[in-house]
């Protein structure tokens, strides 16, 4: 579904990603873990078109998207749930969701948007309860669900999530990861950037470890959980019970 080959990217002359290669197959949850500054967010921003590659190739569903616009990439079936939620605070919950359905409305009309809106309310019942509430007045967990629902309104094939558990209480984190599992059950593919490495690897099929802009380890989630170096650096202990 997503193939990245020998990718370099960054900001101005600053090269953040260095010769990155990875892939995501349909129906997978693939996670990328690494310390702050490793280049994880830069990678997602490059895939979605916010940053243009310095060199290398990105293909999505068999088509090159190295130089495509953000709108074209979203329309092709790729969506990003950004770090920090970035909801439109002065707008209501429902207005935020409908904004996420802009591409769908252009392609399939209002009825398709309303069907997708109903599906998001089924997936996130709290958003139905809060649909007339201003997004800026929601709790952190509710804003994260809204950011996820807004991205899903475009009916993406690939959902990329940037640190969805940041700043949330443990019970809310559990709910967020349960929703990510459900997305895969419904046929979505997920590329997950997450500092909570144990939780991410607990639901992922495969993973990559980024360090200073390079992939240093990759493998199945089980292999990464058992890797002593990964345990020491990202899981906080030598052995996992």
C-alpha positions in Angstrom: 0.0 0.0 0.0 2.7 2.5 1.1 6.3 2.1 0.0 9.1 4.5 0.9 12.5 4.0 -0.6 15.7 5.8 0.2 13.9 8.9 1.4 15.7 12.0 2.6 13.6 14.9 3.8 13.8 17.9 6.2 13.4 21.6 6.5 15.4 24.0 4.4 19.0 22.6 4.3 18.4 20.6 7.5 18.3 16.9 6.5 16.1 15.1 9.2 15.4 11.8 7.4 18.3 10.0 6.0 17.9 7.1 3.5 14.6 5.9 5.0 13.0 2.8 3.5 9.8 1.2 4.8 6.5 -0.3 3.7 3.0 -0.8 5.0 0.8 -3.6 3.6 -3.0 -3.4 3.4 -4.7 -4.4 6.6 -1.6 -3.9 8.8 -1.0 -1.8 11.9 2.6 -0.7 11.6 4.2 1.3 14.3 7.2 3.6 14.4 8.9 4.3 17.7 11.8 6.5 18.6 12.8 9.4 20.9 11.7 13.0 20.4 13.6 14.4 17.4 14.1 11.1 15.7 12.2 12.2 12.7 8.9 10.4 13.1 6.6 13.4 12.6 8.8 14.6 9.7 8.2 11.2 8.0 4.4 11.5 8.3 4.4 15.1 7.1 6.5 14.1 4.1 4.1 11.2 3.2 1.0 13.5 3.4 2.7 16.2 1.3 3.4 18.9 3.9 7.1 18.5 3.3 8.6 17.7 -0.1 11.3 15.0 -0.3 14.9 16.0 -0.9 15.4 12.6 -2.6 13.9 9.2 -2.7 10.5 7.7 -3.6 7.1 7.5 -2.0 4.4 5.5 -3.6 0.8 5.0 -2.3 -1.5 2.4 -3.9 1.1 2.0 -6.7 1.2 5.7 -7.6 4.0 8.1 -7.0 3.1 10.8 -4.5 6.5 12.4 -4.1 5.4 15.8 -5.4 1.6 15.5 -5.0 -0.4 18.2 -3.0 -1.9 17.4 0.4 -5.4 17.6 -1.1 -4.5 15.0 -3.8 -2.9 12.7 -1.3 -6.0 12.8 1.0 -8.3 12.3 -2.0 -6.2 9.2 -3.0 -7.1 7.6 0.4 -4.4 8.7 2.9 -5.3 10.7 6.1 -3.3 12.1 9.0 -4.3 12.5 12.6 -1.8 15.2 13.7 0.1 15.4 16.9 -1.5 17.6 19.4 -5.0 17.0 17.9 -5.2 20.4 16.2 -9.0 20.6 16.3 -10.7 23.8 15.2 -11.5 25.2 18.6 -14.1 27.8 17.7 -16.2 25.3 15.7 -18.5 22.7 17.0 -17.7 19.0 17.1 -20.0 18.3 14.1 -18.6 21.2 12.1 -15.1 19.7 12.6 -16.3 16.3 11.4 -18.1 17.8 8.4 -15.0 19.7 7.5 -13.1 16.3 7.4 -15.7 15.1 4.9 -14.9 17.8 2.4 -13.2 15.5 -0.1 -15.9 12.8 0.3 -18.6 15.4 -0.4 -16.9 16.5 -3.6 -16.6 13.0 -4.9 -19.8 11.3 -3.6 -22.1 14.0 -2.4 -23.8 15.1 0.8 -25.6 11.7 1.5 -22.2 9.9 1.6 -20.9 12.5 4.1 -24.0 12.0 6.4 -23.6 8.3 6.3 -19.9 8.7 7.3 -20.9 11.1 10.0 -23.3 8.6 11.4 -20.5 6.0 11.4 -18.2 8.2 13.3 -20.9 8.8 15.9 -21.3 5.1 16.2 -17.5 4.7 16.6 -17.2 7.6 19.0 -20.5 7.8 21.0 -19.2 10.7 23.1 -18.9 12.8 20.0 -22.6 12.4 19.3 -23.3 13.6 22.8 -21.0 16.6 22.3 -21.9 17.3 18.7 -23.2 20.9 19.4 -20.3 21.7 21.8 -17.3 23.8 20.7 -14.3 21.7 20.1 -12.1 23.9 22.2 -14.2 23.0 25.3 -13.7 19.2 25.0 -11.3 17.2 27.3 -8.0 16.1 25.8 -9.3 12.6 25.2 -12.4 13.9 23.5 -10.4 16.2 21.3 -8.2 13.2 20.3 -11.3 11.2 19.4 -12.5 14.2 17.4 -9.2 14.5 15.5 -9.4 10.7 14.7 -13.1 11.0 13.6 -12.3 14.1 11.4 -9.5 12.2 9.6 -11.8 9.1 9.1 -14.5 11.3 7.5 -12.5 11.1 4.3 -12.9 7.3 4.3 -9.1 6.7 4.0 -7.5 3.5 3.1 -4.4 4.4 5.2 -4.7 6.3 8.5 -1.5 7.8 9.9 -1.6 8.7 13.6 1.0 10.9 15.3 1.3 10.3 19.0 -2.4 9.7 19.7 -1.8 8.9 23.4 0.2 12.0 24.4 -1.1 13.7 27.5 -4.0 11.4 28.1 -5.0 9.4 31.2 -4.3 5.7 31.1 -8.0 4.7 30.8 -8.4 7.0 27.8 -5.2 5.7 26.3 -6.7 2.2 26.6 -9.9 3.4 24.8 -7.8 5.0 22.0 -5.8 1.8 21.3 -9.1 -0.2 21.3 -10.4 2.1 18.6 -7.2 1.6 16.6 -7.7 -2.1 16.8 -11.3 -1.7 15.6 -10.2 0.4 12.6 -8.1 -2.5 11.4 -11.0 -4.9 11.9 -13.1 -2.6 9.7 -10.5 -2.8 6.9 -8.3 0.2 7.6 -4.6 0.2 7.5 -2.8 2.2 10.2 0.7 3.7 10.4 1.1 4.6 14.1 3.7 7.0 15.5 3.8 6.5 19.3 6.1 7.1 22.3 4.2 4.5 24.3 6.2 1.8 22.7 4.9 -1.1 24.7 1.2 -0.2 24.0 2.0 0.4 20.3 3.8 -2.8 19.8 1.1 -4.6 21.7 -1.4 -3.9 18.9 0.9 -3.7 15.9 1.9 -6.3 13.3 5.3 -4.9 12.6 7.4 -2.0 13.7 10.4 0.3 12.9 12.7 2.0 15.3 13.9 5.5 14.2 17.1 7.1 15.7 18.4 10.4 14.4 16.6 10.1 11.2 17.5 6.5 10.3 15.7 3.2 10.7 18.0 1.2 13.0 15.8 -1.8 13.8 12.8 -3.3 12.1 10.8 -6.5 12.5 7.6 -8.1 13.8 6.1 -6.5 16.9 6.9 -9.7 18.8 10.5 -9.5 17.7 10.8 -5.9 18.7 9.2 -6.5 22.1 11.8 -9.3 22.7 14.8 -7.2 21.5 17.0 -6.3 24.4 18.2 -3.0 22.9 14.6 -1.9 22.2 13.6 -2.9 25.8 16.4 -0.9 27.3 15.8 2.2 25.2 12.1 2.3 24.8 10.3 -0.1 27.2 12.0 0.9 30.4 13.2 -2.4 31.6 15.3 -5.4 30.5 12.6 -8.0 30.3 8.9 -7.9 29.7 6.8 -9.9 32.1 
